[in-house]
Amino acid sequence: MIVNQKAVKEALENVKPATLVAATKYIDAKEVKKLAEAGCTIFGENRVQDFLKKYEEYDGEGEWHFIGTLQSNKVKYIIDKVTLIHSVNSYKLIDEIEKQAIKHNRIMDVLLQVNIANEESKHGFKKEEMEEVVKYLVNCPHINPRGLMMMAPHIDAEQTRIYFKETKELLEHLQELFPIYNLTELSMGMSNDYKIAIEEGSTMVRLGHALFDE
């Protein structure tokens, strides 16, 4: 995969007012630099080992988000390197993030992953669990929940709209219940469905294939 800088520049415009998170799992540090040169400022990584290599080799501007499934035993490797973890999907992971954030004396911004369509193949809390999850975070002062992340089912793009809408409604419900938190972010939408996600309130889209050439 190589960066298509024209596609990146177009995407940066097309996603407004949402933020573009460039999914970098298919490219190396040199290509990440090309993303930055095209104007991209946020890079999202899926795998800890790949991320650490790129983080070490990349010498450009920008910030890193972790957007993939994160095992609790890997938190210690990324806690001081990323600005946002999108994929917080278990109490075990919450506990480990709090533990490692204490060690590094930092407040870690996170998004809570919700499995809005209740798919067995996907990670995330169930919709009906979310109130209890946010309540649990009250006892984790080194974690700052910023909102929700979701992955829509692999179906026709227009059919995903209902799931984006439902996630937006869930976020609004949590905002009312927990005004102590600044729950403003909705990380939803990828290369095939991001336009619909933005129409339904996404504030961050995670794009990979749309930015690259084979």
N, CA, C and O of each residue as an XYZ file, in Angstrom:
856
protein
N       0.836     -1.198      0.000
C       0.000      0.000      0.000
C       0.877      1.257      0.000
O       1.858      1.350      0.738
N       0.500      2.210     -0.840
C       1.195      3.492     -0.818
C       0.161      4.612     -0.699
O      -0.977      4.473     -1.148
N       0.570      5.709     -0.096
C      -0.342      6.825      0.147
C      -0.673      7.533     -1.165
O       0.213      7.830     -1.966
N      -1.951      7.795     -1.368
C      -2.413      8.608     -2.478
C      -2.683     10.001     -1.900
O      -3.738     10.243     -1.315
N      -1.724     10.910     -2.069
C      -1.820     12.197     -1.398
C      -3.017     13.010     -1.874
O      -3.594     13.776     -1.101
N      -3.392     12.852     -3.125
C      -4.586     13.539     -3.624
C      -5.826     13.031     -2.893
O      -6.689     13.818     -2.503
N      -5.912     11.711     -2.709
C      -7.060     11.122     -2.011
C      -7.103     11.585     -0.551
O      -8.177     11.823      0.000
N      -5.927     11.709      0.066
C      -5.863     12.170      1.461
C      -6.386     13.596      1.572
O      -7.184     13.904      2.457
N      -5.935     14.464      0.670
C      -6.360     15.865      0.713
C      -7.862     15.988      0.472
O      -8.541     16.790      1.114
N      -8.370     15.187     -0.457
C      -9.813     15.202     -0.719
C     -10.589     14.692      0.483
O     -11.629     15.246      0.837
N     -10.085     13.634      1.113
C     -10.772     13.072      2.286
C     -10.800     14.062      3.439
O     -11.803     14.178      4.142
N      -9.698     14.773      3.632
C      -9.642     15.762      4.715
C     -10.737     16.812      4.547
O     -11.297     17.297      5.530
N     -11.036     17.156      3.306
C     -12.115     18.111      3.038
C     -13.484     17.445      3.168
O     -14.413     18.011      3.743
N     -13.589     16.233      2.622
C     -14.890     15.555      2.567
C     -15.435     15.178      3.938
O     -16.650     15.114      4.123
N     -14.560     14.932      4.890
C     -15.038     14.466      6.198
C     -15.454     15.606      7.123
O     -16.073     15.362      8.158
N     -15.128     16.827      6.771
C     -15.471     17.950      7.648
C     -16.972     17.983      7.885
O     -17.741     17.733      6.957
N     -17.415     18.288      9.117
C     -16.638     18.759     10.267
C     -16.015     17.649     11.116
O     -15.438     17.931     12.166
N     -16.122     16.394     10.678
C     -15.500     15.302     11.435
C     -13.975     15.338     11.269
O     -13.449     16.000     10.375
N     -13.293     14.622     12.137
C     -11.829     14.514     12.112
C     -11.431     13.230     11.407
O     -12.038     12.180     11.619
N     -10.414     13.318     10.572
C      -9.908     12.141      9.872
C      -8.816     11.461     10.697
O      -7.811     12.079     11.048
N      -9.028     10.188     10.998
C      -7.994      9.350     11.605
C      -7.550      8.374     10.525
O      -8.327      7.524     10.089
N      -6.298      8.498     10.094
C      -5.780      7.645      9.021
C      -5.338      6.308      9.603
O      -4.427      6.255     10.430
N      -5.981      5.234      9.171
C      -5.635      3.897      9.647
C      -4.348      3.437      8.950
O      -4.311      3.276      7.730
N      -3.310      3.231      9.740
C      -1.965      3.032      9.180
C      -1.474      1.583      9.212
O      -0.284      1.333      9.019
N      -2.369      0.634      9.451
C      -1.885     -0.744      9.645
C      -1.280     -1.355      8.385
O      -0.540     -2.336      8.468
N      -1.589     -0.781      7.208
C      -1.074     -1.354      5.962
C       0.197     -0.687      5.468
O       0.740     -1.086      4.438
N       0.687      0.331      6.191
C       1.817      1.102      5.657
C       2.944      1.216      6.688
O       2.757      0.953      7.876
N       4.125      1.617      6.189
C       5.275      1.776      7.076
C       5.471      3.256      7.429
O       4.683      4.108      7.017
N       6.515      3.549      8.185
C       6.757      4.903      8.690
C       6.978      5.902      7.552
O       6.579      7.062      7.659
N       7.610      5.459      6.468
C       7.839      6.373      5.338
C       6.516      6.830      4.726
O       6.359      7.991      4.348
N       5.575      5.902      4.637
C       4.267      6.257      4.086
C       3.470      7.118      5.071
O       2.693      7.979      4.657
N       3.663      6.885      6.368
C       3.015      7.743      7.364
C       3.463      9.186      7.158
O       2.668     10.118      7.279
N       4.737      9.355      6.846
C       5.259     10.699      6.605
C       4.567     11.337      5.395
O       4.337     12.546      5.379
N       4.241     10.536      4.396
C       3.525     11.057      3.234
C       2.110     11.491      3.609
O       1.587     12.467      3.071
N       1.501     10.759      4.534
C       0.189     11.180      5.042
C       0.289     12.568      5.659
O      -0.542     13.439      5.404
N       1.325     12.757      6.477
C       1.526     14.046      7.142
C       1.759     15.155      6.123
O       1.247     16.265      6.270
N       2.530     14.845      5.096
C       2.816     15.842      4.062
C       1.551     16.253      3.317
O       1.463     17.365      2.796
N       0.574     15.349      3.270
C      -0.698     15.648      2.604
C      -1.663     16.382      3.532
O      -2.750     16.782      3.115
N      -1.263     16.557      4.786
C      -2.091     17.323      5.710
C      -2.748     16.533      6.820
O      -3.447     17.104      7.657
N      -2.536     15.230      6.840
C      -3.125     14.399      7.884
C      -2.333     14.556      9.187
O      -1.103     14.535      9.172
N      -3.031     14.713     10.303
C      -2.357     14.946     11.585
C      -2.612     13.869     12.623
O      -1.997     13.886     13.689
N      -3.515     12.922     12.331
C      -3.828     11.863     13.298
C      -3.701     10.511     12.613
O      -4.313     10.261     11.575
N      -2.895      9.642     13.216
C      -2.649      8.311     12.680
C      -3.197      7.269     13.654
O      -2.916      7.318     14.852
N      -3.975      6.335     13.134
C      -4.583      5.311     13.978
C      -3.981      3.958     13.701
O      -3.968      3.501     12.558
N      -3.476      3.307     14.746
C      -2.804      2.016     14.571
C      -3.614      0.902     15.225
O      -4.260      1.100     16.254
N      -3.562     -0.284     14.596
C      -4.335     -1.431     15.058
C      -3.549     -2.449     15.861
O      -4.109     -3.152     16.703
N      -2.256     -2.529     15.604
C      -1.467     -3.592     16.243
C      -0.317     -2.977     17.030
O       0.411     -2.126     16.518
N      -0.160     -3.409     18.263
C       0.835     -2.793     19.147
C       2.245     -2.952     18.601
O       3.005     -1.984     18.570
N       2.607     -4.148     18.172
C       3.974     -4.389     17.707
C       4.308     -3.522     16.488
O       5.384     -2.930     16.414
N       3.380     -3.457     15.542
C       3.597     -2.618     14.353
C       3.674     -1.151     14.752
O       4.507     -0.402     14.241
N       2.808     -0.752     15.658
C       2.792      0.638     16.104
C       4.125      1.038     16.717
O       4.652      2.106     16.404
N       4.673      0.203     17.580
C       5.923      0.547     18.254
C       7.061      0.743     17.263
O       7.903      1.624     17.437
N       7.081     -0.077     16.228
C       8.119      0.052     15.192
C       7.953      1.378     14.444
O       8.925      2.105     14.237
N       6.722      1.686     14.042
C       6.473      2.936     13.318
C       6.738      4.150     14.207
O       7.304      5.148     13.760
N       6.332      4.054     15.445
C       6.518      5.166     16.387
C       8.005      5.488     16.530
O       8.397      6.653     16.603
N       8.815      4.445     16.570
C      10.265      4.599     16.703
C      10.875      5.209     15.442
O      11.789      6.031     15.522
N      10.365      4.803     14.282
C      10.964      5.218     13.014
C      10.413      6.542     12.488
O      11.083      7.229     11.716
N       9.218      6.898     12.894
C       8.584      8.105     12.355
C       9.126      9.349     13.052
O       9.161      9.419     14.281
N       9.546     10.324     12.258
C      10.137     11.527     12.850
C       9.390     12.794     12.440
O       9.938     13.895     12.496
N       8.138     12.627     12.029
C       7.358     13.774     11.590
C       6.387     14.276     12.651
O       6.440     13.880     13.816
N       5.501     15.159     12.209
C       4.492     15.735     13.094
C       3.263     14.834     13.157
O       3.108     13.910     12.358
N       2.395     15.124     14.125
C       1.136     14.394     14.232
C       1.004     13.641     15.536
O       1.949     13.563     16.321
N      -0.164     13.092     15.761
C      -0.416     12.321     16.979
C      -0.937     10.941     16.617
O      -1.469     10.720     15.529
N      -0.772     10.022     17.555
C      -1.168      8.631     17.330
C      -2.371      8.274     18.193
O      -2.431      8.611     19.376
N      -3.326      7.585     17.577
C      -4.440      6.981     18.294
C      -4.317      5.462     18.169
O      -3.775      4.957     17.186
N      -4.819      4.744     19.161
C      -4.879      3.290     19.014
C      -6.322      2.924     18.720
O      -7.213      3.211     19.520
N      -6.562      2.284     17.563
C      -7.930      2.042     17.120
C      -8.284      0.557     17.028
O      -9.440      0.213     16.782
N      -7.302     -0.322     17.224
C      -7.567     -1.755     17.111
C      -7.884     -2.394     18.456
O      -7.884     -1.734     19.495
N      -8.151     -3.682     18.411
C      -8.388     -4.428     19.651
C      -7.112     -4.418     20.486
O      -6.035     -4.763     20.000
N      -7.245     -4.022     21.733
C      -6.081     -3.868     22.608
C      -6.133     -4.886     23.739
O      -7.073     -4.902     24.533
N      -5.115     -5.732     23.802
C      -5.017     -6.682     24.910
C      -4.491     -5.959     26.137
O      -3.625     -5.090     26.033
N      -5.016     -6.320     27.298
C      -4.648     -5.595     28.519
C      -3.150     -5.668     28.811
O      -2.580     -4.730     29.368
N      -2.509     -6.782     28.435
C      -1.071     -6.910     28.724
C      -0.195     -6.077     27.789
O       1.026     -6.041     27.948
N      -0.818     -5.403     26.809
C      -0.063     -4.550     25.892
C      -0.218     -3.059     26.212
O       0.452     -2.219     25.612
N      -1.094     -2.742     27.149
C      -1.363     -1.330     27.466
C      -0.082     -0.602     27.865
O       0.131      0.547     27.479
N       0.766     -1.274     28.636
C       1.969     -0.634     29.154
C       2.903     -0.147     28.049
O       3.707      0.759     28.268
N       2.799     -0.743     26.873
C       3.699     -0.364     25.785
C       3.249      0.902     25.045
O       4.053      1.550     24.376
N       1.967      1.249     25.166
C       1.451      2.377     24.382
C       0.952      3.540     25.235
O       0.699      4.622     24.705
N       0.809      3.343     26.523
C       0.140      4.321     27.389
C       0.763      5.708     27.324
O       0.059      6.708     27.469
N       2.061      5.782     27.110
C       2.746      7.080     27.076
C       2.989      7.577     25.646
O       3.685      8.572     25.442
N       2.414      6.882     24.661
C       2.705      7.220     23.259
C       1.474      7.636     22.457
O       1.608      8.305     21.433
N       0.295      7.257     22.898
C      -0.918      7.601     22.154
C      -1.711      8.655     22.908
O      -1.618      8.765     24.131
N      -2.492      9.425     22.166
C      -3.298     10.470     22.800
C      -4.741     10.031     23.022
O      -5.463     10.642     23.809
N      -5.166      8.967     22.325
C      -6.536      8.481     22.488
C      -6.592      6.994     22.168
O      -6.048      6.546     21.158
N      -7.250      6.239     23.030
C      -7.517      4.815     22.771
C      -8.993      4.699     22.408
O      -9.864      5.006     23.223
N      -9.272      4.256     21.182
C     -10.651      4.190     20.694
C     -11.394      2.939     21.155
O     -12.624      2.929     21.184
N     -10.674      1.901     21.510
C     -11.262      0.555     21.556
C     -11.322     -0.037     22.960
O     -10.954     -1.197     23.150
N     -11.773      0.727     23.938
C     -11.885      0.216     25.309
C     -13.161     -0.624     25.403
O     -14.273     -0.100     25.338
N     -12.977     -1.939     25.557
C     -14.110     -2.855     25.386
C     -14.323     -3.847     26.527
O     -15.107     -4.786     26.386
N     -13.629     -3.651     27.670
C     -13.820     -4.573     28.796
C     -13.400     -3.902     30.097
O     -12.610     -2.958     30.100
N     -13.939     -4.405     31.193
C     -13.545     -3.889     32.506
C     -12.078     -4.202     32.797
O     -11.379     -3.409     33.429
N     -11.626     -5.345     32.339
C     -10.218     -5.717     32.534
C      -9.301     -4.694     31.873
O      -8.280     -4.306     32.441
N      -9.666     -4.265     30.681
C      -8.866     -3.270     29.969
C      -8.935     -1.917     30.674
O      -7.930     -1.213     30.777
N     -10.104     -1.561     31.150
C     -10.249     -0.310     31.910
C      -9.314     -0.317     33.112
O      -8.600      0.655     33.358
N      -9.322     -1.413     33.857
C      -8.482     -1.506     35.057
C      -7.001     -1.368     34.717
O      -6.249     -0.721     35.446
N      -6.591     -1.972     33.621
C      -5.177     -1.922     33.243
C      -4.779     -0.523     32.749
O      -3.678     -0.053     33.034
N      -5.654      0.121     32.028
C      -5.364      1.489     31.588
C      -5.223      2.411     32.793
O      -4.320      3.246     32.837
N      -6.114      2.260     33.769
C      -6.009      3.068     34.986
C      -4.683      2.796     35.707
O      -4.002      3.722     36.149
N      -4.336      1.534     35.815
C      -3.092      1.147     36.489
C      -1.867      1.750     35.796
O      -0.987      2.302     36.458
N      -1.810      1.648     34.482
C      -0.649      2.141     33.742
C      -0.633      3.675     33.678
O       0.435      4.288     33.677
N      -1.811      4.284     33.625
C      -1.878      5.747     33.617
C      -1.360      6.313     34.940
O      -0.703      7.354     34.959
N      -1.655      5.632     36.034
C      -1.126      6.047     37.343
C       0.402      6.009     37.322
O       1.064      6.937     37.786
N       0.951      4.918     36.775
C       2.406      4.767     36.722
C       3.067      5.893     35.931
O       4.175      6.322     36.253
N       2.383      6.363     34.903
C       2.955      7.396     34.036
C       2.463      8.793     34.404
O       2.774      9.775     33.731
N       1.691      8.859     35.486
C       1.196     10.150     35.976
C       0.504     10.938     34.873
O       0.817     12.105     34.635
N      -0.447     10.281     34.199
C      -1.169     10.955     33.126
C      -2.645     10.603     33.158
O      -3.046      9.586     33.725
N      -3.441     11.453     32.545
C      -4.854     11.161     32.340
C      -4.998     10.656     30.906
O      -4.624     11.341     29.955
N      -5.546      9.444     30.763
C      -5.647      8.827     29.437
C      -7.039      9.040     28.855
O      -8.037      8.599     29.426
N      -7.094      9.719     27.716
C      -8.362      9.877     27.012
C      -8.730      8.567     26.324
O      -7.887      7.932     25.689
N      -9.996      8.167     26.455
C     -10.447      6.922     25.844
C     -11.834      7.090     25.236
O     -12.582      8.007     25.575
N     -12.147      6.181     24.334
C     -13.508      6.002     23.835
C     -13.960      4.603     24.232
O     -13.165      3.663     24.219
N     -15.206      4.468     24.576
C     -15.764      3.174     24.954
C     -16.366      2.518     23.719
O     -17.217      3.100     23.047
N     -15.919      1.309     23.428
C     -16.397      0.613     22.240
C     -17.717     -0.070     22.540
O     -17.814     -0.874     23.467
N     -18.730      0.253     21.753
C     -20.046     -0.364     21.926
C     -20.341     -1.249     20.718
O     -20.169     -0.843     19.569
N     -20.784     -2.452     21.004
C     -21.170     -3.404     19.950
C     -22.653     -3.190     19.685
O     -23.503     -3.958     20.136
N     -22.938     -2.138     18.950
C     -24.314     -1.652     18.827
C     -25.223     -2.649     18.129
O     -26.426     -2.673     18.389
N     -24.664     -3.481     17.238
C     -25.478     -4.453     16.505
C     -25.447     -5.840     17.148
O     -26.008     -6.793     16.608
N     -24.783     -5.946     18.314
C     -24.673     -7.229     19.027
C     -24.141     -8.356     18.141
O     -24.672     -9.467     18.135
N     -23.088     -8.045     17.399
C     -22.482     -9.063     16.539
C     -21.495     -9.909     17.336
O     -20.651     -9.378     18.059
N     -21.606    -11.207     17.201
C     -20.709    -12.109     17.921
C     -19.264    -11.954     17.473
O     -18.342    -12.220     18.244
N     -19.064    -11.529     16.240
C     -17.710    -11.421     15.690
C     -17.001    -10.130     16.106
O     -15.821     -9.946     15.804
N     -17.710     -9.242     16.795
C     -17.107     -7.960     17.146
C     -16.988     -7.791     18.653
O     -17.774     -8.334     19.429
N     -15.967     -7.012     19.044
C     -15.765     -6.693     20.452
C     -16.628     -5.486     20.832
O     -17.217     -4.824     19.977
N     -16.683     -5.229     22.120
C     -17.394     -4.048     22.593
C     -18.432     -4.367     23.644
O     -18.923     -5.492     23.737
N     -18.760     -3.356     24.438
C     -19.825     -3.492     25.422
C     -21.175     -3.493     24.718
O     -21.322     -2.916     23.640
N     -22.148     -4.136     25.325
C     -23.513     -4.058     24.811
C     -24.106     -2.703     25.165
O     -23.725     -2.073     26.152
N     -25.030     -2.281     24.352
C     -25.671     -0.982     24.559
C     -26.234     -0.857     25.973
O     -26.095      0.183     26.617
N     -26.864     -1.915     26.440
C     -27.518     -1.853     27.755
C     -26.523     -1.867     28.919
O     -26.908     -1.626     30.064
N     -25.276     -2.141     28.640
C     -24.236     -2.120     29.675
C     -23.632     -0.739     29.894
O     -22.985     -0.504     30.914
N     -23.832      0.164     28.964
C     -23.025      1.370     28.926
C     -23.174      2.276     30.146
O     -22.203      2.904     30.569
N     -24.360      2.349     30.708
C     -24.528      3.192     31.896
C     -23.642      2.698     33.037
O     -22.995      3.493     33.718
N     -23.616      1.393     33.238
C     -22.802      0.821     34.320
C     -21.311      1.022     34.046
O     -20.528      1.258     34.966
N     -20.936      0.925     32.788
C     -19.521      1.114     32.430
C     -19.075      2.537     32.778
O     -18.021      2.732     33.384
N     -19.875      3.514     32.395
C     -19.498      4.903     32.679
C     -19.503      5.154     34.185
O     -18.651      5.886     34.690
N     -20.444      4.562     34.902
C     -20.442      4.678     36.374
C     -19.142      4.116     36.948
O     -18.565      4.686     37.874
N     -18.696      3.011     36.397
C     -17.467      2.360     36.860
C     -16.268      3.296     36.709
O     -15.357      3.287     37.537
N     -16.275      4.100     35.653
C     -15.154      4.999     35.390
C     -15.021      6.109     36.423
O     -13.965      6.731     36.538
N     -16.071      6.356     37.161
C     -15.997      7.377     38.210
C     -14.898      7.025     39.212
O     -14.307      7.907     39.834
N     -14.633      5.733     39.361
C     -13.589      5.269     40.278
C     -12.227      5.114     39.592
O     -11.297      4.543     40.162
N     -12.126      5.619     38.385
C     -10.868      5.556     37.630
C     -10.455      6.983     37.245
O     -10.652      7.395     36.101
N      -9.890      7.731     38.183
C      -9.620      9.153     37.939
C      -8.552      9.428     36.888
O      -8.406     10.566     36.441
N      -7.807      8.406     36.489
C      -6.778      8.617     35.470
C      -7.269      8.247     34.066
O      -6.483      8.197     33.120
N      -8.561      7.993     33.943
C      -9.175      7.728     32.646
C     -10.220      8.804     32.381
O     -11.076      9.079     33.221
N     -10.136      9.406     31.201
C     -11.070     10.449     30.799
C     -11.885      9.969     29.603
O     -11.394     10.019     28.475
N     -13.127      9.503     29.819
C     -13.937      9.052     28.688
C     -14.390     10.234     27.839
O     -14.943     11.206     28.353
N     -14.150     10.139     26.547
C     -14.480     11.243     25.639
C     -15.698     10.943     24.774
O     -16.238     11.839     24.125
N     -16.136      9.675     24.765
C     -17.283      9.331     23.941
C     -17.293      7.856     23.588
O     -16.818      7.019     24.356
N     -17.841      7.541     22.415
C     -18.037      6.151     22.004
C     -17.357      5.853     20.681
O     -17.137      6.739     19.855
N     -17.029      4.575     20.503
C     -16.542      4.065     19.221
C     -17.391      2.862     18.842
O     -17.792      2.079     19.702
N     -17.660      2.720     17.553
C     -18.391      1.539     17.088
C     -17.926      1.147     15.706
O     -17.331      1.943     14.979
N     -18.208     -0.104     15.353
C     -17.947     -0.613     14.007
C     -19.266     -1.135     13.463
O     -19.900     -1.994     14.076
N     -19.675     -0.620     12.323
C     -20.940     -1.048     11.730
C     -20.793     -2.435     11.108
O     -19.691     -2.838     10.734
N     -21.894     -3.158     10.997
C     -21.837     -4.465     10.325
C     -21.384     -4.319      8.876
O     -21.530     -3.255      8.274
N     -20.831     -5.401      8.322
C     -20.389     -5.392      6.921
C     -21.593     -5.670      6.019
O     -21.788     -6.777      5.518
N     -22.386     -4.620      5.837
C     -23.580     -4.710      5.002
C     -23.575     -3.497      4.066
O     -22.676     -2.659      4.132
N     -24.566     -3.414      3.211
C     -24.677     -2.267      2.317
C     -24.601     -0.974      3.126
O     -25.225     -0.855      4.180
N     -23.835     -0.011      2.625
C     -23.545      1.205      3.386
C     -24.808      1.898      3.897
O     -24.857      2.318      5.054
N     -25.816      2.020      3.056
C     -27.033      2.728      3.471
C     -27.726      2.012      4.632
O     -28.364      2.651      5.469
N     -27.600      0.691      4.677
C     -28.237     -0.071      5.751
C     -27.537      0.107      7.099
O     -28.073     -0.280      8.138
N     -26.334      0.698      7.077
C     -25.627      0.925      8.346
C     -26.172      2.143      9.085
O     -25.877      2.342     10.264
N     -26.958      2.948      8.400
C     -27.410      4.216      8.978
C     -28.094      4.025     10.336
O     -27.867      4.806     11.261
N     -28.918      3.004     10.455
C     -29.661      2.781     11.693
C     -28.720      2.578     12.884
O     -29.028      2.989     14.003
N     -27.570      1.939     12.635
C     -26.621      1.673     13.726
C     -25.861      2.933     14.125
O     -25.568      3.140     15.303
N     -25.545      3.769     13.148
C     -24.910      5.056     13.470
C     -25.874      5.942     14.259
O     -25.489      6.588     15.234
N     -27.116      5.960     13.825
C     -28.132      6.777     14.501
C     -28.319      6.311     15.944
O     -28.428      7.127     16.860
N     -28.355      4.994     16.136
C     -28.552      4.420     17.472
C     -27.370      4.753     18.395
O     -27.554      5.009     19.585
N     -26.167      4.744     17.834
C     -24.984      5.079     18.634
C     -25.007      6.544     19.039
O     -24.661      6.880     20.172
N     -25.406      7.408     18.135
C     -25.537      8.836     18.439
C     -26.557      9.055     19.553
O     -26.320      9.846     20.466
N     -27.673      8.368     19.482
C     -28.706      8.498     20.511
C     -28.199      7.996     21.863
O     -28.522      8.562     22.907
N     -27.403      6.929     21.830
C     -26.816      6.407     23.069
C     -25.870      7.431     23.681
O     -25.890      7.651     24.893
N     -25.046      8.055     22.853
C     -24.130      9.069     23.367
C     -24.903     10.221     24.005
O     -24.532     10.696     25.078
N     -25.963     10.668     23.361
C     -26.760     11.765     23.906
C     -27.379     11.376     25.242
O     -27.465     12.199     26.154
N     -27.807     10.132     25.358
C     -28.352      9.627     26.624
C     -27.294      9.660     27.729
O     -27.570     10.073     28.855
N     -26.097      9.226     27.395
C     -25.011      9.216     28.385
C     -24.582     10.638     28.748
O     -24.198     10.897     29.888
N     -24.645     11.545     27.801
C     -24.310     12.944     28.088
C     -25.245     13.510     29.157
O     -24.817     14.241     30.051
N     -26.524     13.162     29.051
C     -27.506     13.647     30.027
C     -27.265     13.043     31.402
O     -27.391     13.727     32.418
N     -26.921     11.770     31.432
C     -26.731     11.069     32.707
C     -25.423     11.430     33.397
O     -25.341     11.423     34.625
N     -24.393     11.747     32.601
C     -23.054     11.949     33.156
C     -22.469     13.285     32.694
O     -21.507     13.311     31.926
N     -23.052     14.401     33.164
C     -22.538     15.713     32.756
C     -21.138     16.014     33.284
O     -20.511     16.988     32.867
N     -20.642     15.170     34.212
C     -19.288     15.389     34.739
C     -18.237     15.105     33.672
O     -17.094     15.547     33.783
N     -18.635     14.358     32.631
C     -17.692     14.029     31.570
C     -18.008     14.827     30.302
O     -19.155     15.199     30.054
N     -16.976     15.077     29.518
C     -17.125     15.772     28.245
C     -17.275     14.727     27.135
O     -16.359     14.503     26.344
N     -18.441     14.100     27.099
C     -18.680     13.004     26.155
C     -19.148     13.586     24.814
O     -20.346     13.715     24.559
N     -18.194     13.925     23.986
C     -18.519     14.613     22.735
C     -18.115     13.845     21.481
O     -18.562     14.186     20.386
N     -17.284     12.822     21.617
C     -16.717     12.171     20.428
C     -17.469     10.901     20.038
O     -17.853     10.095     20.885
N     -17.666     10.753     18.735
C     -18.241      9.537     18.164
C     -17.305      9.059     17.064
O     -17.275      9.631     15.974
N     -16.546      8.016     17.348
C     -15.642      7.438     16.361
C     -16.399      6.347     15.621
O     -16.508      5.216     16.097
N     -16.920      6.701     14.449
C     -17.678      5.714     13.671
C     -17.629      6.095     12.199
O     -17.680      7.266     11.825
N     -17.528      5.065     11.391
C     -17.413      5.262      9.957
C     -16.030      4.912      9.460
O     -15.025      5.384      9.991
N     -15.987      4.071      8.422
C     -14.730      3.689      7.788
C     -14.847      3.949      6.289
O     -15.794      4.596      5.842
N     -13.896      3.453      5.518
C     -13.803      3.843      4.117
C     -15.106      3.624      3.341
O     -15.442      4.422      2.467
N     -15.835      2.560      3.649
C     -17.021      2.228      2.846
C     -18.291      2.938      3.304
O     -19.258      3.007      2.546
N     -18.308      3.468      4.528
C     -19.575      4.012      5.040
C     -19.421      5.345      5.773
O     -20.350      5.794      6.443
N     -18.243      5.984      5.648
C     -17.989      7.163      6.476
C     -18.911      8.337      6.166
O     -19.220      9.131      7.055
N     -19.354      8.456      4.912
C     -20.222      9.590      4.569
C     -21.553      9.498      5.304
O     -22.076     10.505      5.782
N     -22.090      8.304      5.392
C     -23.347      8.100      6.121
C     -23.118      8.307      7.621
O     -23.954      8.897      8.306
N     -21.978      7.816      8.124
C     -21.661      7.994      9.549
C     -21.610      9.477      9.913
O     -22.103      9.879     10.966
N     -21.013     10.283      9.041
C     -20.916     11.720      9.307
C     -22.299     12.357      9.295
O     -22.596     13.217     10.125
N     -23.143     11.939      8.359
C     -24.515     12.452      8.316
C     -25.255     12.162      9.617
O     -26.135     12.921     10.020
N     -24.895     11.063     10.269
C     -25.568     10.656     11.508
C     -24.827     11.100     12.766
O     -25.178     10.677     13.867
N     -23.803     11.950     12.619
C     -23.213     12.563     13.801
C     -21.809     12.147     14.169
O     -21.313     12.541     15.224
N     -21.147     11.358     13.328
C     -19.769     10.968     13.639
C     -18.874     12.201     13.739
O     -18.995     13.144     12.957
N     -17.972     12.171     14.721
C     -16.989     13.248     14.862
C     -15.594     12.792     14.464
O     -14.697     13.616     14.287
N     -15.406     11.477     14.320
C     -14.121     10.922     13.886
C     -14.384      9.752     12.954
O     -15.170      8.860     13.269
N     -13.719      9.761     11.799
C     -13.829      8.623     10.891
C     -12.451      7.979     10.735
O     -11.435      8.670     10.672
N     -12.432      6.662     10.673
C     -11.188      5.907     10.598
C     -11.043      5.370      9.166
O     -11.661      4.367      8.812
N     -10.238      6.030      8.364
C     -10.121      5.669      6.959
C      -8.783      5.008      6.655
O      -7.728      5.481      7.075
N      -8.851      3.912      5.921
C      -7.645      3.215      5.491
C      -7.575      3.147      3.980
O      -6.890      3.951      3.347
N      -8.288      2.182      3.396
C      -8.220      1.924      1.954
C      -8.514      3.157      1.117
O      -7.958      3.310      0.030
N      -9.370      4.029      1.602
C      -9.739      5.225      0.826
C      -8.559      6.164      0.604
O      -8.610      7.028     -0.271
N      -7.499      6.000      1.390
C      -6.354      6.915      1.315
C      -5.172      6.338      0.560
O      -4.181      7.033      0.336
N      -5.263      5.075      0.163
C      -4.089      4.386     -0.383
C      -4.343      3.788     -1.760
O      -5.484      3.558     -2.160
N      -3.251      3.545     -2.469
C      -3.274      2.763     -3.695
C      -2.579      1.443     -3.404
O      -1.683      1.366     -2.563
N      -3.007      0.407     -4.112
C      -2.393     -0.911     -3.930
C      -0.945     -0.901     -4.427
O      -0.262     -1.922     -4.356
